[in-house]
Amino acid sequence: MPIILRNSRLSLVAGQCFFEQAWRAERGPDPVPWRYSYYVRTFNQIRGGLVVPDFAFPWRPSQRSAFWSLYLGGQPLAGVSARSAWDAMTPFRLTNLDQPKVGTDNTSERVFYDVYGYPHGVVAAITIQGPGKSVETLEEWRDRTRRLRLDRPFSVTDGAATRAGLNAAEALDALLDWHRHEYYGEITERYQSADPISIGAVIQGDGVDPAAPIGEDIHRALYAVTSWPRDWQNAPLPKLDDQHCLKVKDRNRSTGDALYAAGRGRTLWRPGLFSPQNDGGASKPLNTLSCLAHNLLAGAIQAESLRLFAQGFDASPAQKQIDTDLVNAAAGLLDRMRRGVETYRSSSIQRLIEDPNSKAEVNALLARGKGKVGEALAQIA
C-alpha cells in the first residue's frame, strides 16, 4: 500500500532581540509591552474578558497545548497571575489589525502567523498547512516542504504594497521589522536569528506500518525536510541515533515513530498516532498530534527568545543598563528549560538552547545569572 499523507504543516520561527527601549522615556499613551505596569494592566484586562486592541495571551483556548501550563509551573492557565507571567518572561501575542498578510505562491495552502512581543524583543512563527482535503505521496510532501523552506514562495502584503518572491528568512524578517517598529518604535541596535527554526509535522496518513522500523525511503525524506541538504538524494544518511532521532517518551510510542532532529530543524513523524481517513469519509480526532505540534512550536518560540536574549546581552554595549532582575530571570529560565525542571520537558528545547553557535553567549549568561535561591547556574558542557 502506498504512503498517503494529509494535513501536513511546516512552521518557521525567527526572532529579534533589542534592549534600548528599556530606558527610553514613555511614548505618551502608546502601549509599551516592556513596562511592568503596562504588562500587568493589560494581562489583567485580557484575563477579565476584555478585548484589548493589539494584545492577546500567547495561548489559544482552541489549541490543546500543554506547553504554557507546564512552563508556568503546571497550573491551569486560568489561574496564572500577571506577576508570575511577567517573571516567566511570558510574551503577549501581537494582534494589530493592520498587521501584514502572508501568502505563498500556492493559493490552496493555508498560511497563518503569530508574532510574540517580549520586554526584550519579538519572535515570529509562520505556519503553512497542506492544501485542504488533498492527499500527498511521501515524495510530494517532501518536495513541497523543501520548496517552502529553500525556495522563494512567500509574499508579504502591507497595505497596498506587496513584496513577492521572498524566502522564509526574508518573510520572517519583514514581519519582525513591522511589529518591532509598530510596538517598540525606532530601534537602532538589534540581534536576530541567523537562520529560521523549522518544525514540520504530519497529522494524518495511511500506508505506514507504525510497528515497523523507519526504512530508508522515510529516513531520506525526513533527512531532506529537517537537515535541508541541497543534495539530499546522494548525501549519506546519518544514523538514526539520539542525535538525529530524539527520544519519543510518551506511552503511545511506536517503533516507527520519530522526532527527527538536525541543527535547527525538527520533524514530527508519529505514524502510530496518524488519524487515517475512515471509509465513511469522517476522520478520527486529530488532537494528539496537533497538540504535540503546538507544544514543539511554543517551546521553540520561547527557547529562541531566551537564546537571543543571551546573544544580545553578550553583544550589546549597553548591557550594564539592563535590569539585573531581567538578566537573572532570562538565565534562570534558560537553565530550567534546558534541564526540564519545573517546566515543559523536551529534548528538542534542550538542543535548541545548546546550539553550538550560541553556546558561549548562553554560558556567559548562565555564569552571570542566579537561580531561585541565589545558586550558580550550571553551564553547557
Kinemage of the C-alpha trace (Angstrom):
@kinemage 1
@onewidth
@group {chain A} dominant
@subgroup {mainchain}
@vectorlist {calphas} color= white
{ca met a 1} P 0.000 0.000 0.000
{ca pro a 2} L 1.494 3.385 -0.970
{ca ile a 3} L 2.096 6.032 1.663
{ca ile a 4} L -0.590 8.720 1.559
{ca leu a 5} L -0.287 11.835 3.751
{ca arg a 6} L -2.797 14.553 4.651
{ca asn a 7} L -2.875 17.639 6.801
{ca ser a 8} L 0.873 18.228 6.996
{ca arg a 9} L 2.244 21.513 8.260
{ca leu a 10} L 5.522 23.373 8.413
{ca ser a 11} L 6.278 26.152 10.893
{ca leu a 12} L 9.205 28.560 10.550
{ca val a 13} L 10.459 30.588 13.527
{ca ala a 14} L 12.844 33.534 13.889
{ca gly a 15} L 13.273 36.417 16.311
{ca gln a 16} L 14.954 39.697 17.144
{ca cys a 17} L 16.368 40.898 20.450
{ca phe a 18} L 16.871 44.559 21.429
{ca phe a 19} L 17.246 46.479 24.659
{ca glu a 20} L 17.282 50.218 24.049
{ca gln a 21} L 13.512 50.571 24.593
{ca ala a 22} L 14.060 49.611 28.253
{ca trp a 23} L 15.500 53.007 29.146
{ca arg a 24} L 13.552 55.093 26.663
{ca ala a 25} L 11.060 57.619 28.002
{ca glu a 26} L 7.402 56.653 27.774
{ca arg a 27} L 5.769 57.398 24.407
{ca gly a 28} L 2.628 59.023 25.740
{ca pro a 29} L -0.493 56.820 25.533
{ca asp a 30} L 1.076 54.244 23.207
{ca pro a 31} L 1.291 50.653 24.520
{ca val a 32} L 4.713 49.751 25.872
{ca pro a 33} L 4.895 45.973 26.424
{ca trp a 34} L 8.329 46.197 28.029
{ca arg a 35} L 6.998 48.114 31.071
{ca tyr a 36} L 5.886 46.020 34.049
{ca ser a 37} L 2.980 48.293 34.958
{ca tyr a 38} L 1.538 48.211 31.425
{ca tyr a 39} L 2.095 44.459 31.154
{ca val a 40} L 0.193 43.771 34.388
{ca arg a 41} L -2.686 46.078 33.462
{ca thr a 42} L -3.025 44.538 30.005
{ca phe a 43} L -2.714 40.974 31.296
{ca asn a 44} L -5.449 41.545 33.857
{ca gln a 45} L -7.719 43.202 31.296
{ca ile a 46} L -7.421 40.202 28.988
{ca arg a 47} L -7.935 37.847 31.937
{ca gly a 48} L -11.082 39.789 32.806
{ca gly a 49} L -12.560 39.123 29.364
{ca leu a 50} L -11.816 42.451 27.706
{ca val a 51} L -10.733 42.538 24.086
{ca val a 52} L -7.530 44.559 24.225
{ca pro a 53} L -6.504 46.006 20.862
{ca asp a 54} L -3.056 44.865 19.805
{ca phe a 55} L -2.533 42.198 22.508
{ca ala a 56} L -3.647 38.667 23.413
{ca phe a 57} L -2.347 35.781 25.516
{ca pro a 58} L 0.220 33.612 23.711
{ca trp a 59} L -2.040 30.572 24.080
{ca arg a 60} L -5.416 29.998 22.449
{ca pro a 61} L -8.259 28.048 24.093
{ca ser a 62} L -8.774 26.176 20.811
{ca gln a 63} L -5.213 24.774 20.904
{ca arg a 64} L -4.874 21.793 23.209
{ca ser a 65} L -1.290 22.648 24.025
{ca ala a 66} L 0.231 21.779 27.397
{ca phe a 67} L 3.372 23.847 26.914
{ca trp a 68} L 2.302 27.118 28.541
{ca ser a 69} L 0.638 25.455 31.512
{ca leu a 70} L 3.715 23.360 32.299
{ca tyr a 71} L 6.086 26.237 31.528
{ca leu a 72} L 4.198 28.338 34.083
{ca gly a 73} L 4.545 25.817 36.883
{ca gly a 74} L 1.922 23.265 35.898
{ca gln a 75} L -1.036 25.352 36.999
{ca pro a 76} L -4.209 25.848 34.929
{ca leu a 77} L -3.773 28.828 32.638
{ca ala a 78} L -6.900 30.445 34.091
{ca gly a 79} L -5.049 30.746 37.399
{ca val a 80} L -1.828 32.310 36.117
{ca ser a 81} L -1.239 35.724 37.674
{ca ala a 82} L 0.166 38.711 35.824
{ca arg a 83} L 3.163 38.742 38.147
{ca ser a 84} L 4.043 35.081 37.572
{ca ala a 85} L 3.622 35.529 33.807
{ca trp a 86} L 5.937 38.553 33.870
{ca asp a 87} L 8.531 36.729 35.982
{ca ala a 88} L 8.499 33.861 33.458
{ca met a 89} L 9.001 36.310 30.565
{ca thr a 90} L 5.700 35.203 29.033
{ca pro a 91} L 5.026 37.196 25.851
{ca phe a 92} L 1.894 38.780 24.508
{ca arg a 93} L 0.675 37.757 21.094
{ca leu a 94} L 0.702 40.933 18.991
{ca thr a 95} L -2.646 41.311 17.234
{ca asn a 96} L -2.670 44.683 15.493
{ca leu a 97} L -5.491 44.647 12.946
{ca asp a 98} L -3.314 46.358 10.329
{ca gln a 99} L -0.527 43.787 10.514
{ca pro a 100} L 0.767 42.472 7.164
{ca lys a 101} L -0.656 39.454 5.400
{ca val a 102} L 1.463 36.486 4.329
{ca gly a 103} L 0.848 34.051 1.495
{ca thr a 104} L 2.639 31.588 -0.738
{ca asp a 105} L 2.596 31.081 -4.486
{ca asn a 106} L 0.189 28.178 -3.958
{ca thr a 107} L -3.209 29.671 -3.132
{ca ser a 108} L -4.548 26.309 -1.941
{ca glu a 109} L -2.127 26.326 1.000
{ca arg a 110} L -3.316 27.828 4.276
{ca val a 111} L -0.792 30.304 5.678
{ca phe a 112} L -1.044 31.974 9.078
{ca tyr a 113} L 1.381 33.502 11.531
{ca asp a 114} L 1.778 34.873 15.032
{ca val a 115} L 4.237 37.402 16.421
{ca tyr a 116} L 5.092 37.453 20.116
{ca gly a 117} L 6.244 40.536 21.995
{ca tyr a 118} L 8.669 40.378 24.943
{ca pro a 119} L 10.319 43.055 27.078
{ca his a 120} L 13.470 42.282 25.073
{ca gly a 121} L 12.233 41.659 21.536
{ca val a 122} L 9.908 39.830 19.167
{ca val a 123} L 9.621 36.308 17.755
{ca ala a 124} L 7.568 35.375 14.670
{ca ala a 125} L 6.239 31.970 13.619
{ca ile a 126} L 4.777 31.332 10.151
{ca thr a 127} L 2.829 28.081 9.652
{ca ile a 128} L 1.929 26.657 6.252
{ca gln a 129} L -0.662 23.896 6.181
{ca gly a 130} L -1.031 21.472 3.316
{ca pro a 131} L -3.825 22.009 0.780
{ca gly a 132} L -7.304 21.290 2.169
{ca lys a 133} L -8.584 17.764 1.647
{ca ser a 134} L -5.973 16.821 -0.930
{ca val a 135} L -3.607 13.916 -0.409
{ca glu a 136} L 0.145 13.733 -0.947
{ca thr a 137} L 2.575 10.930 -1.516
{ca leu a 138} L 5.708 10.835 0.610
{ca glu a 139} L 7.626 12.316 -2.323
{ca glu a 140} L 5.117 15.120 -2.904
{ca trp a 141} L 5.156 16.051 0.796
{ca arg a 142} L 8.956 16.047 0.815
{ca asp a 143} L 9.235 18.216 -2.297
{ca arg a 144} L 6.553 20.727 -1.223
{ca thr a 145} L 8.130 21.087 2.216
{ca arg a 146} L 11.575 21.670 0.724
{ca arg a 147} L 10.160 24.256 -1.658
{ca leu a 148} L 8.688 26.199 1.254
{ca arg a 149} L 11.938 26.228 3.196
{ca leu a 150} L 14.511 26.577 0.434
{ca asp a 151} L 12.815 28.414 -2.453
{ca arg a 152} L 11.203 31.851 -2.629
{ca pro a 153} L 7.446 31.170 -2.453
{ca phe a 154} L 6.393 33.818 0.090
{ca ser a 155} L 4.698 37.171 -0.302
{ca val a 156} L 4.118 39.787 2.414
{ca thr a 157} L 1.440 42.435 1.884
{ca asp a 158} L 1.468 45.608 3.966
{ca gly a 159} L -1.471 47.798 2.970
{ca ala a 160} L -1.386 48.213 -0.793
{ca ala a 161} L 2.258 47.146 -1.142
{ca thr a 162} L 3.182 43.519 -1.750
{ca arg a 163} L 6.681 42.026 -1.673
{ca ala a 164} L 6.711 38.725 -3.541
{ca gly a 165} L 9.388 36.126 -4.213
{ca leu a 166} L 10.634 36.054 -0.623
{ca asn a 167} L 12.361 33.134 1.040
{ca ala a 168} L 11.458 32.026 4.556
{ca ala a 169} L 14.041 34.206 6.312
{ca glu a 170} L 13.023 37.316 4.328
{ca ala a 171} L 9.315 36.789 5.055
{ca leu a 172} L 10.035 36.383 8.769
{ca asp a 173} L 12.274 39.473 8.757
{ca ala a 174} L 9.512 41.530 7.158
{ca leu a 175} L 7.060 40.528 9.898
{ca leu a 176} L 9.590 41.103 12.666
{ca asp a 177} L 10.553 44.521 11.317
{ca trp a 178} L 6.922 45.648 11.006
{ca his a 179} L 5.956 44.584 14.513
{ca arg a 180} L 9.156 45.909 16.060
{ca his a 181} L 8.542 49.336 14.557
{ca glu a 182} L 4.814 49.323 15.398
{ca tyr a 183} L 5.192 48.246 19.014
{ca tyr a 184} L 8.661 49.427 20.048
{ca gly a 185} L 9.422 52.403 17.831
{ca glu a 186} L 12.785 53.138 16.266
{ca ile a 187} L 15.415 50.599 17.314
{ca thr a 188} L 18.979 51.022 16.076
{ca glu a 189} L 20.663 48.037 17.752
{ca arg a 190} L 19.191 44.575 17.359
{ca tyr a 191} L 20.311 40.965 17.281
{ca gln a 192} L 18.421 38.365 15.298
{ca ser a 193} L 18.182 34.708 14.381
{ca ala a 194} L 20.834 33.803 11.852
{ca asp a 195} L 18.649 31.064 10.409
{ca pro a 196} L 14.989 30.102 10.918
{ca ile a 197} L 13.974 27.156 13.059
{ca ser a 198} L 11.811 24.702 11.104
{ca ile a 199} L 9.219 22.430 12.702
{ca gly a 200} L 7.360 20.036 10.431
{ca ala a 201} L 4.566 17.637 11.324
{ca val a 202} L 2.373 15.140 9.519
{ca ile a 203} L -1.026 14.778 11.189
{ca gln a 204} L -2.827 12.198 9.027
{ca gly a 205} L -1.563 9.306 6.984
{ca asp a 206} L -2.148 5.855 5.554
{ca gly a 207} L 0.186 3.169 4.315
{ca val a 208} L 2.774 3.404 7.113
{ca asp a 209} L 3.191 0.472 9.489
{ca pro a 210} L 3.850 2.051 12.908
{ca ala a 211} L 5.253 -1.243 14.206
{ca ala a 212} L 7.978 -1.349 11.535
{ca pro a 213} L 11.339 0.429 11.941
{ca ile a 214} L 11.885 3.517 9.823
{ca gly a 215} L 13.024 2.411 6.378
{ca glu a 216} L 15.443 4.167 4.057
{ca asp a 217} L 12.780 5.963 1.966
{ca ile a 218} L 11.145 7.535 5.007
{ca his a 219} L 14.521 8.238 6.613
{ca arg a 220} L 15.761 10.045 3.495
{ca ala a 221} L 12.555 12.084 3.294
{ca leu a 222} L 12.862 13.085 6.984
{ca tyr a 223} L 16.507 13.984 6.426
{ca ala a 224} L 15.576 16.081 3.365
{ca val a 225} L 12.983 18.156 5.268
{ca thr a 226} L 14.896 18.538 8.548
{ca ser a 227} L 18.596 18.883 7.714
{ca trp a 228} L 17.793 20.658 4.416
{ca pro a 229} L 20.822 19.359 2.452
{ca arg a 230} L 20.984 20.613 -1.122
{ca asp a 231} L 21.957 17.212 -2.497
{ca trp a 232} L 19.587 15.229 -0.325
{ca gln a 233} L 19.376 12.379 -2.866
{ca asn a 234} L 23.065 11.481 -2.608
{ca ala a 235} L 24.127 12.693 0.826
{ca pro a 236} L 24.994 9.856 3.229
{ca leu a 237} L 22.193 9.328 5.722
{ca pro a 238} L 23.127 9.869 9.368
{ca lys a 239} L 22.434 7.114 11.848
{ca leu a 240} L 19.019 7.007 13.494
{ca asp a 241} L 20.544 7.605 16.915
{ca asp a 242} L 19.809 10.028 19.747
{ca gln a 243} L 21.476 12.851 17.822
{ca his a 244} L 19.075 12.758 14.886
{ca cys a 245} L 16.136 10.811 16.257
{ca leu a 246} L 15.197 12.364 19.578
{ca lys a 247} L 13.582 10.005 22.034
{ca val a 248} L 9.799 9.789 21.999
{ca lys a 249} L 8.935 9.124 25.618
{ca asp a 250} L 5.157 9.046 25.786
{ca arg a 251} L 3.260 5.824 26.387
{ca asn a 252} L 1.800 5.827 22.850
{ca arg a 253} L 5.214 5.437 21.244
{ca ser a 254} L 5.516 3.044 18.284
{ca thr a 255} L 8.607 1.519 16.701
{ca gly a 256} L 8.215 3.654 13.571
{ca asp a 257} L 7.864 6.953 15.455
{ca ala a 258} L 10.467 9.708 15.490
{ca leu a 259} L 11.054 13.285 16.431
{ca tyr a 260} L 13.687 13.744 13.766
{ca ala a 261} L 16.181 16.495 14.609
{ca ala a 262} L 19.091 18.160 12.880
{ca gly a 263} L 20.518 21.535 13.894
{ca arg a 264} L 17.570 23.940 13.904
{ca gly a 265} L 15.198 21.536 12.147
{ca arg a 266} L 12.586 19.223 13.659
{ca thr a 267} L 10.086 16.871 12.021
{ca leu a 268} L 7.364 15.114 13.993
{ca trp a 269} L 6.752 11.714 12.401
{ca arg a 270} L 4.388 9.612 14.512
{ca pro a 271} L 2.582 7.027 12.318
{ca gly a 272} L 1.341 5.350 15.482
{ca leu a 273} L -0.791 8.466 16.049
{ca phe a 274} L -1.784 9.166 12.435
{ca ser a 275} L -5.539 9.577 12.096
{ca pro a 276} L -6.417 7.866 8.798
{ca gln a 277} L -9.450 8.705 6.721
{ca asn a 278} L -12.280 6.317 7.524
{ca asp a 279} L -14.265 4.638 4.773
{ca gly a 280} L -17.305 6.699 5.660
{ca gly a 281} L -15.414 9.909 4.945
{ca ala a 282} L -15.090 11.092 8.543
{ca ser a 283} L -11.636 11.225 10.052
{ca lys a 284} L -10.573 10.306 13.558
{ca pro a 285} L -9.736 13.120 16.030
{ca leu a 286} L -6.511 14.985 15.292
{ca asn a 287} L -5.997 16.295 18.806
{ca thr a 288} L -2.979 14.270 19.905
{ca leu a 289} L -0.606 15.082 17.053
{ca ser a 290} L -1.873 18.653 16.757
{ca cys a 291} L -1.192 19.090 20.469
{ca leu a 292} L 2.336 17.719 20.128
{ca ala a 293} L 2.992 20.026 17.174
{ca his a 294} L 1.729 23.057 19.143
{ca asn a 295} L 3.950 22.103 22.085
{ca leu a 296} L 7.008 21.791 19.846
{ca leu a 297} L 6.306 25.160 18.263
{ca ala a 298} L 5.607 27.013 21.525
{ca gly a 299} L 8.747 25.545 23.075
{ca ala a 300} L 10.857 26.617 20.109
{ca ile a 301} L 9.439 30.168 20.234
{ca gln a 302} L 10.223 30.579 23.930
{ca ala a 303} L 13.646 28.945 23.683
{ca glu a 304} L 14.596 31.158 20.739
{ca ser a 305} L 13.536 34.332 22.560
{ca leu a 306} L 15.762 33.449 25.538
{ca arg a 307} L 18.668 32.255 23.401
{ca leu a 308} L 18.561 35.568 21.530
{ca phe a 309} L 18.476 37.382 24.883
{ca ala a 310} L 21.788 35.690 25.726
{ca gln a 311} L 23.310 36.651 22.381
{ca gly a 312} L 22.056 40.218 22.552
{ca phe a 313} L 23.120 40.678 26.158
{ca asp a 314} L 26.621 39.457 25.328
{ca ala a 315} L 26.980 41.764 22.321
{ca ser a 316} L 25.153 44.905 23.454
{ca pro a 317} L 27.398 47.778 24.547
{ca ala a 318} L 24.521 48.961 26.731
{ca gln a 319} L 24.208 45.694 28.663
{ca lys a 320} L 25.107 47.344 32.000
{ca gln a 321} L 21.847 49.290 31.800
{ca ile a 322} L 19.738 46.140 31.603
{ca asp a 323} L 17.817 45.413 34.782
{ca thr a 324} L 19.539 42.739 36.896
{ca asp a 325} L 16.205 41.069 37.658
{ca leu a 326} L 15.571 40.633 33.932
{ca val a 327} L 19.046 39.139 33.444
{ca asn a 328} L 18.545 36.703 36.307
{ca ala a 329} L 15.086 35.787 35.013
{ca ala a 330} L 16.387 35.030 31.500
{ca ala a 331} L 19.290 32.984 32.847
{ca gly a 332} L 17.086 31.055 35.248
{ca leu a 333} L 14.510 30.274 32.570
{ca leu a 334} L 17.179 29.087 30.140
{ca asp a 335} L 18.536 26.818 32.860
{ca arg a 336} L 15.090 25.409 33.723
{ca met a 337} L 14.103 24.831 30.094
{ca arg a 338} L 17.415 23.206 29.290
{ca arg a 339} L 17.188 20.814 32.257
{ca gly a 340} L 13.420 20.311 32.017
{ca val a 341} L 12.877 21.308 35.647
{ca glu a 342} L 9.569 22.908 36.726
{ca thr a 343} L 8.657 23.465 33.098
{ca tyr a 344} L 7.723 21.643 29.884
{ca arg a 345} L 10.323 18.923 29.318
{ca ser a 346} L 11.602 18.464 25.789
{ca ser a 347} L 14.831 17.188 24.269
{ca ser a 348} L 14.072 19.461 21.311
{ca ile a 349} L 14.122 22.563 23.539
{ca gln a 350} L 17.314 21.393 25.209
{ca arg a 351} L 19.029 21.017 21.831
{ca leu a 352} L 17.925 24.485 20.695
{ca ile a 353} L 19.317 26.089 23.850
{ca glu a 354} L 22.569 24.139 23.495
{ca asp a 355} L 23.046 25.350 19.891
{ca pro a 356} L 26.843 25.418 19.329
{ca asn a 357} L 26.509 28.775 17.550
{ca ser a 358} L 25.329 30.464 20.761
{ca lys a 359} L 26.830 28.186 23.404
{ca ala a 360} L 29.404 30.777 24.557
{ca glu a 361} L 26.809 33.530 24.967
{ca val a 362} L 24.332 31.244 26.759
{ca asn a 363} L 27.085 30.052 29.101
{ca ala a 364} L 28.104 33.650 29.808
{ca leu a 365} L 24.523 34.489 30.776
{ca leu a 366} L 24.243 31.357 32.927
{ca ala a 367} L 27.505 32.275 34.647
{ca arg a 368} L 26.199 35.745 35.423
{ca gly a 369} L 22.648 34.783 36.416
{ca lys a 370} L 21.468 33.246 39.653
{ca gly a 371} L 18.864 30.618 40.437
{ca lys a 372} L 15.838 30.974 42.692
{ca val a 373} L 17.825 30.883 45.925
{ca gly a 374} L 20.909 32.570 44.572
{ca glu a 375} L 22.748 29.442 43.479
{ca ala a 376} L 25.048 29.437 40.463
{ca leu a 377} L 23.577 28.003 37.252
{ca ala a 378} L 25.197 25.040 35.504
{ca gln a 379} L 26.760 25.819 32.149
{ca ile a 380} L 26.610 23.810 28.929
{ca ala a 381} L 29.488 21.329 28.778
